[in-house]
Amino acid sequence: MTIPDFSSREIELKEKKEPFIGVTISERYLITSMIGSGGMGNVYLAEHVLLKKKVAVKILHFELSKNKDTLERFKREAIAASNIGQSNIVDVTDFGYTEQGNAFFVMEYVEGESLAEIIKKRAPLPLHHVIAISAQVALALYNAHGKGIVHRDMKPENILITSKDEISPFVKIVDFGISKIIGTNVTSRKERTLTKTGAIFGTPEYMSPEQAGGQQIDTRTDIYSLGVMMYEMLTGKLPFTDQNYMKVLHKHQYEIPDLPSSKEQTVPAEMDAIVMRCLEKNAANRYPTMLDLIADLKRVYTQYGLEKRINLAFLLNSTVISRTEGDDPSPTAKETPSERDMLLMLNQGTMAGRHRERTDTVASVKKKSTFITVVVILVLLLVATVLIYRTVTKKTDILVAERSQGEDPKTNPPKEEGKVKQKELERKQSPKEQEPKTYSGKKPVGGKKTILLTVNANVDGVTVVNNETGKVLCVTPCKTRLPKNEGAVMVLGFQKDDFNIRPMAIALDRDMTVNVDLKQLQ
């Protein structure tokens, strides 16, 4: 459902010209007023004549209803929304044609503001609201992605904020008009290939680099768009803007955005890292799935005690989000239960039963593991005993041989010079001592895990430092190793004469490639 982009006076003037106001379509829906307008059609408030229930009706413009591709896209929006079946996505309940031949579909009516309006009035938003909205959007899209549906036009205008069952803010996502269906269980081959390769659809300010370049996209394009929205919620500003939309697309593809905290000082470093990972130019460096993004949002929620400000237990404690690490992160339709299924399982106690089954399985595995461990220890002890016995026997034989040659070790101790030579010999024969840990790009000999940081710049000789400690890490172009630390971030600083270089936050949980864009001081 689209939020109005014009004033009440403009709506009033449009309604006077609207042929559908006061008309009952499909003998069921009485159109009462206009809610909003978009490029493909208008959205109206209506009432079911029998059930007396408010609904929203989206009616496609007449001329577009005759266009085959546009009509297919309109149908696809209805199919996509109705097939996801998740409470954070506006549900579509009916489809048909007016007497004049306009295609329409019916969806649930949501009372609330668009996120765009909220950002315009109140940004930067409080951290607990940003977490609540972002996590709900991510969960809804995780379910959509599990059905093979990529939204492709995620922006604040397409997110309604309302309240439900004392949960506020509660998210409702609308407008799957340019969604890309990449699965096989939702629609036909014809519909899946409706959008030609190289075509650019979406809103420039929220487009992923691959979308801006007309390249092949997947679920990670929605992750990028959500990253832009988080950036805007946290700071009240977009990462990239320009009067020329082509320049905006270029910036998404090639420019590195400023840290959110550089725009708004109250943004914590953890949110810097989350947003910047969503905004990675290379899709492979973003979160693999929305579920992985939610896991980091959950950590921030817990770390900052946000449960005191807003209760997200209904969301963050659900089965989908509590998935154990090590599972296949790629969502599928079979692996992604709908929220209705999750609530039903919670109400019927199925979750408790699953927890008991899991506990029993873990206990059984632990018993087997303990038995195997005991056996292994006994075998190792036996081997050690044999080795010690053989070593002692060998030394005794050598001592007897020395005494038989008239050399009593008590009366003829080795000379000091012999001791020195013996120590030198032993040092040469002993394994090479472990080298001290360095971040020279080589993997450490020790067992401590590290990540590989690769730094490239458009100018060589940029000094890369830890912005907190001032410690020099390397000089570009370079590779260096940093200690791996799940959930931690490091803010990198860059130093080069006559250049103004922005700092950048990186997560310390995986290998990172950083591309630095230097701008010379004027």
C-alpha positions in Angstrom: 0.0 0.0 0.0 1.4 3.4 -1.0 1.4 6.3 1.4 0.1 9.6 0.0 2.6 12.0 -1.5 0.4 15.0 -1.6 -1.6 17.2 0.7 -5.2 16.7 1.9 -6.3 19.5 -0.4 -4.7 17.7 -3.4 -6.5 14.5 -2.4 -9.8 16.3 -2.2 -9.3 17.7 -5.7 -8.4 14.4 -7.1 -11.3 12.6 -5.5 -13.7 15.0 -7.2 -12.4 13.7 -10.5 -12.1 10.1 -9.5 -14.7 7.8 -11.1 -14.4 5.1 -8.3 -15.3 7.1 -5.2 -18.7 5.9 -4.0 -18.7 3.0 -6.5 -19.0 -0.7 -5.4 -16.5 -2.8 -7.4 -16.8 -6.6 -7.8 -20.1 -6.3 -5.9 -18.2 -6.4 -2.7 -16.0 -3.4 -2.1 -17.5 0.1 -1.6 -14.8 2.7 -2.4 -15.0 5.6 0.1 -11.9 7.7 -0.4 -8.4 7.9 -1.8 -5.5 6.9 0.4 -2.6 7.5 -2.0 -1.3 7.6 -5.5 1.5 5.9 -7.4 2.9 5.5 -10.9 0.9 2.3 -11.6 -2.3 3.3 -10.0 -4.2 4.6 -7.0 -4.9 3.1 -3.5 -8.4 3.6 -2.1 -10.0 3.0 1.3 -13.0 0.7 0.9 -15.4 -1.3 3.0 -16.6 -4.9 2.4 -20.3 -4.5 1.9 -21.2 -7.7 3.8 -18.4 -7.9 6.5 -18.3 -4.1 7.1 -14.5 -4.4 7.3 -12.1 -1.7 6.1 -9.8 -2.8 3.3 -7.4 -1.1 0.9 -7.9 -1.5 -2.8 -5.1 -0.8 -5.3 -6.5 -0.1 -8.8 -4.3 -0.1 -11.8 -4.6 2.8 -14.3 -6.8 1.8 -17.2 -4.2 2.3 -19.9 -1.7 0.3 -17.9 -4.2 -2.5 -17.5 -4.0 -3.0 -21.2 -0.2 -3.2 -21.2 0.8 -6.9 -21.0 4.1 -6.4 -19.1 2.6 -3.9 -16.6 -0.4 -6.2 -15.9 1.9 -9.1 -15.3 4.0 -7.1 -12.9 0.8 -6.0 -11.1 -0.3 -9.6 -10.8 3.1 -10.6 -9.6 2.9 -8.0 -6.8 -0.4 -9.5 -5.6 0.9 -13.1 -5.9 4.2 -12.3 -4.1 2.5 -10.5 -1.1 -0.2 -13.2 -0.7 2.2 -16.1 -0.8 4.6 -14.9 1.8 2.1 -15.1 4.7 4.1 -13.1 7.3 2.5 -10.6 9.6 5.0 -7.9 8.9 3.9 -7.9 5.2 0.6 -6.5 4.1 -1.6 -9.4 3.1 -3.4 -9.5 -0.3 -6.8 -11.2 -0.2 -8.5 -10.7 -3.5 -7.8 -9.9 -7.2 -10.2 -8.9 -10.0 -11.3 -6.3 -12.6 -13.6 -3.3 -12.4 -16.5 -2.9 -14.9 -14.3 -0.5 -16.8 -11.6 -3.1 -17.2 -9.1 -1.8 -14.5 -7.2 -4.6 -12.7 -7.3 -4.3 -8.9 -6.3 -6.2 -5.8 -7.5 -6.0 -2.3 -5.2 -5.9 0.8 -5.5 -5.4 4.5 -5.9 -1.8 5.6 -3.2 -0.5 7.9 -3.6 2.7 10.0 -0.3 4.3 10.6 2.5 6.5 9.2 5.1 5.6 6.7 8.7 5.3 7.9 9.5 8.1 5.4 7.2 10.5 7.3 8.6 9.4 10.7 12.2 10.0 9.5 11.2 13.4 8.1 9.6 14.5 11.4 11.7 12.8 14.1 15.1 11.5 12.7 17.6 10.7 14.1 15.5 8.0 15.7 16.2 6.4 19.1 18.5 3.3 18.9 15.8 1.0 20.3 13.3 2.1 17.5 16.0 1.6 14.8 16.7 -1.9 16.1 12.9 -2.8 16.4 12.1 -1.5 12.9 15.2 -3.0 11.2 14.8 -6.4 12.9 11.2 -6.7 11.8 11.9 -5.7 8.3 14.8 -8.2 8.2 12.6 -11.0 9.5 9.8 -10.2 7.0 12.3 -10.2 4.1 13.9 -13.4 5.4 10.6 -15.0 5.0 10.1 -13.5 1.5 13.6 -14.6 0.5 12.8 -18.1 1.7 9.9 -18.1 -0.8 12.3 -16.9 -3.6 11.1 -13.3 -3.6 13.4 -10.3 -3.6 11.6 -7.0 -3.0 14.1 -4.8 -4.9 12.4 -1.5 -3.9 13.0 -1.3 -0.1 12.6 2.3 1.0 11.0 4.1 3.9 7.9 5.0 1.8 7.2 1.2 1.5 7.3 0.6 5.3 4.2 1.4 7.4 4.6 1.8 11.1 1.7 0.9 13.3 0.9 -0.9 16.5 -0.4 -4.4 17.1 -1.1 -6.4 20.2 0.6 -3.7 22.3 3.7 -3.9 20.1 4.8 -0.6 18.9 6.5 0.2 16.5 5.0 -2.7 14.4 6.2 -2.9 10.8 4.1 -3.6 7.7 5.9 -3.8 4.4 4.0 -2.9 1.2 4.5 -2.6 -2.6 6.1 -5.7 -4.1 5.4 -4.2 -7.5 9.0 -4.7 -8.9 9.8 -7.7 -6.8 12.0 -10.4 -8.4 10.8 -13.9 -8.1 13.8 -16.2 -8.1 12.2 -19.4 -6.8 10.3 -22.1 -8.5 7.5 -22.5 -6.0 5.6 -19.3 -6.4 5.0 -18.5 -10.1 5.6 -19.5 -13.6 8.8 -19.3 -15.7 7.2 -16.6 -17.8 6.7 -14.4 -14.7 10.1 -15.2 -13.3 11.8 -13.9 -16.4 9.6 -10.8 -16.8 12.4 -8.3 -16.0 15.1 -8.3 -18.6 18.8 -8.4 -17.6 20.3 -4.9 -17.6 17.0 -3.2 -16.7 17.2 -0.8 -13.7 14.2 -0.8 -11.4 14.0 0.8 -7.9 14.7 4.1 -6.1 18.2 5.5 -6.8 18.9 6.5 -3.1 18.3 3.0 -1.9 19.7 0.9 -4.8 22.5 -1.6 -4.3 25.6 -1.2 -6.5 24.7 -4.3 -8.6 21.2 -3.0 -9.0 22.4 0.4 -10.0 24.7 -1.2 -12.6 21.9 -3.3 -14.1 23.6 -6.5 -13.0 22.2 -9.8 -11.7 20.8 -9.3 -8.2 19.8 -11.7 -5.4 18.5 -11.4 -1.8 21.6 -9.4 -0.8 20.3 -6.4 -2.7 17.6 -6.1 -0.1 20.2 -6.2 2.6 22.0 -3.2 1.0 18.7 -1.2 0.8 18.0 -2.0 4.5 21.5 -0.8 5.3 20.7 2.6 3.6 17.4 2.8 5.6 19.2 2.1 8.9 21.8 4.8 8.0 18.9 7.2 7.4 17.1 6.3 10.6 20.3 6.7 12.7 21.4 10.0 11.2 18.5 11.6 9.4 20.6 11.7 6.3 21.2 9.4 3.3 24.7 8.0 2.6 24.5 9.3 -1.0 22.5 12.2 -2.5 22.7 14.4 -5.6 20.3 16.3 -7.9 21.3 14.0 -10.7 20.0 10.5 -10.1 22.7 9.0 -12.4 25.4 10.5 -10.0 23.6 8.8 -7.1 23.8 5.5 -8.9 27.5 6.1 -9.6 28.2 6.8 -5.9 26.5 3.6 -4.8 28.8 1.7 -7.2 32.1 3.4 -6.5 32.1 5.7 -3.4 32.6 4.7 0.2 30.0 6.3 2.5 30.9 8.2 5.7 30.4 6.4 9.0 27.0 7.0 10.5 28.7 8.2 13.7 30.4 10.9 11.7 26.9 12.3 10.9 25.5 11.6 14.3 27.8 11.2 17.3 25.3 9.2 19.4 25.5 6.2 16.9 27.5 3.4 18.7 30.5 1.7 17.0 28.6 -1.6 16.8 25.9 0.0 14.6 28.6 1.6 12.5 29.9 -1.9 11.8 26.5 -3.4 11.1 25.5 -0.6 8.6 28.8 -0.5 6.9 28.7 -4.3 6.4 25.2 -4.0 4.8 26.6 -1.2 2.5 29.6 -3.3 1.2 30.0 -2.7 -2.6 30.7 -6.4 -3.1 27.6 -8.4 -2.2 29.8 -11.3 -1.0 31.1 -9.1 1.8 27.6 -8.3 3.1 25.6 -10.4 5.5 24.8 -13.7 3.7 21.2 -13.6 4.9 18.8 -11.4 6.8 19.1 -13.9 9.6 22.8 -13.1 10.1 21.9 -9.4 10.2 19.3 -10.0 12.9 21.8 -11.9 15.0 24.0 -8.8 15.1 21.1 -6.5 15.8 20.1 -8.8 18.7 23.6 -8.5 20.1 23.3 -4.7 20.1 19.8 -5.0 21.7 21.2 -7.1 24.5 24.5 -5.2 25.0 22.8 -1.8 25.4 20.0 -3.1 27.6 17.3 -2.0 25.1 14.8 -4.5 26.5 14.2 -1.8 29.2 13.0 0.5 26.4 11.2 -1.9 24.1 10.3 -5.6 24.4 11.3 -7.5 21.2 11.0 -11.0 22.8 8.2 -11.8 20.3 10.7 -11.3 17.5 14.2 -12.1 18.8 13.2 -15.3 20.7 11.4 -16.9 17.7 12.5 -20.2 16.4 13.8 -18.8 13.1 16.1 -16.3 14.9 17.3 -18.8 17.5 18.7 -21.0 14.8 21.8 -22.7 15.9 25.1 -21.7 14.4 26.5 -24.0 11.7 23.2 -24.5 10.0 22.9 -23.8 6.3 22.3 -20.0 6.2 20.6 -20.1 2.8 16.9 -19.8 3.4 14.5 -22.1 1.5 10.8 -22.3 1.5 10.8 -25.6 3.4 13.3 -24.3 6.1 11.5 -21.0 6.7 8.3 -21.4 8.8 5.8 -18.6 8.6 5.2 -16.4 11.6 1.8 -18.0 12.0 3.4 -21.4 12.2 5.9 -20.1 14.8 3.1 -18.6 17.0 1.1 -21.8 16.7 4.0 -23.9 17.8 4.6 -21.5 20.7 0.9 -21.7 21.8 0.7 -25.5 21.6 4.0 -26.1 23.5 5.6 -27.7 20.5 8.7 -25.6 21.0 9.1 -27.1 24.5 8.9 -30.6 23.0 11.5 -29.7 20.4 13.7 -28.3 23.1 13.4 -31.6 25.1 14.2 -33.7 22.0 17.2 -31.5 21.3 18.4 -31.9 25.0 18.0 -35.7 24.8 20.0 -35.8 21.6 22.7 -33.6 23.0 22.9 -35.8 26.2 23.2 -38.9 24.0 26.0 -37.4 22.0 27.8 -36.3 25.1 27.7 -39.9 26.6 29.2 -41.3 23.4 31.7 -38.5 23.3 32.8 -39.2 26.9 33.2 -42.9 26.3 35.4 -42.3 23.2 37.4 -39.7 25.1 38.2 -42.2 27.9 39.3 -44.8 25.4 41.6 -42.4 23.7 43.1 -41.3 27.0 43.8 -44.9 28.0 45.5 -45.6 24.7 47.6 -42.4 25.0 48.7 -43.4 28.5 49.7 -46.8 27.4 51.8 -45.4 24.5 53.4 -42.9 26.9 54.3 -45.6 29.4 55.9 -47.7 26.7 57.9 -44.7 25.4 59.1 -43.7 28.9 60.1 -47.4 29.6 62.1 -47.6 26.4 63.8 -44.2 27.0 64.9 -45.2 30.6 66.1 -48.6 29.4 68.2 -46.9 26.6 69.8 -44.4 29.0 70.7 -47.3 31.4 72.4 -49.2 28.6 74.4 -46.1 27.7 75.5 -45.6 31.3 76.6 -49.2 31.6 78.6 -48.9 28.4 80.3 -45.7 29.6 81.3 -47.4 32.9 82.6 -50.4 31.1 85.1 -48.1 29.3 86.4 -46.8 32.6 84.5 -43.5 32.6 82.7 -42.9 35.9 80.4 -40.0 35.5 80.7 -39.2 39.3 84.5 -38.9 39.2 84.9 -37.6 35.7 82.2 -35.0 35.1 82.0 -33.4 31.6 84.1 -30.3 31.1 82.3 -26.9 31.0 83.3 -26.5 27.4 81.6 -29.7 26.6 78.4 -28.5 28.2 78.3 -25.4 26.1 78.9 -27.3 22.9 76.2 -29.8 24.0 73.7 -27.0 24.6 74.5 -25.4 21.2 74.1 -28.8 19.5 70.8 -29.4 21.2 69.6 -25.9 20.2 70.4 -26.6 16.6 68.7 -29.9 16.7 65.6 -28.7 18.5 62.5 -27.4 16.5 62.6 -23.8 15.5 61.2 -21.6 18.2 57.8 -20.1 17.5 58.1 -16.8 15.8 56.5 -13.9 17.6 53.0 -13.0 16.2 53.0 -10.3 13.6 50.5 -8.8 11.3 52.7 -9.0 8.2 50.1 -10.9 6.2 51.4 -14.3 7.1 49.3 -16.7 9.0 50.6 -17.1 12.6 52.2 -20.3 13.7 50.1 -20.3 16.9 46.5 -21.5 17.0 44.9 -18.1 17.6 42.4 -17.2 14.9 43.0 -14.1 12.8 41.4 -12.2 9.9 43.1 -11.0 6.8 42.7 -7.2 6.2 43.5 -6.1 2.6 43.7 -2.3 2.1 43.8 -0.8 -1.4 43.8 2.9 -2.3 43.8 5.1 -5.4 47.1 6.5 -4.2 50.0 4.3 -2.8 51.7 5.0 0.5 48.7 5.5 2.7 49.5 4.7 6.3 46.7 2.5 7.9 46.4 2.9 11.7 44.1 1.7 14.5 42.2 4.9 15.1 41.8 4.2 18.8 45.4 3.4 19.7 47.2 5.1 16.8 49.2 1.9 16.1 50.4 1.6 12.5 49.0 -1.5 10.8 50.4 -1.3 7.3 51.1 1.0 4.4 49.1 0.6 1.2 48.8 -1.4 -0.9 49.0 -3.9 1.9 47.7 -7.0 3.6 47.9 -7.5 7.4 46.5 -9.9 9.9 44.4 -8.8 12.9 43.1 -10.9 15.8 39.7 -12.3 15.1 37.0 -11.2 17.5 33.4 -12.0 17.0 31.1 -9.0 17.4 34.0 -6.6 17.8 34.8 -3.7 15.5 37.9 -1.6 14.8 37.9 1.9 13.4 40.6 2.3 10.8 42.4 5.6 10.3 44.2 6.6 7.1 47.1 9.1 6.9 48.6 10.7 3.9 49.9 14.3 3.4 47.6 16.7 1.5 44.7 14.2 1.6 41.5 14.3 3.6 40.6 10.6 4.3 37.6 9.5 6.2 37.9 6.8 8.9 36.2 3.5 8.4 34.8 0.8 10.8 35.4 -2.9 10.1 34.1 -6.0 11.8 36.7 -8.3 13.2 34.8 -11.5 12.5 35.9 -12.2 8.9 38.5 -11.4 6.2 37.9 -7.8 4.9 38.9 -5.9 1.8 38.9 -2.1 2.2 39.1 0.3 -0.8 40.1 3.8 0.2 39.1 6.7 -1.9 41.5 9.6 -1.3 40.3 13.2 -2.0 43.1 15.8 -2.2 42.7 18.9 0.0 42.0 22.0 -2.0 
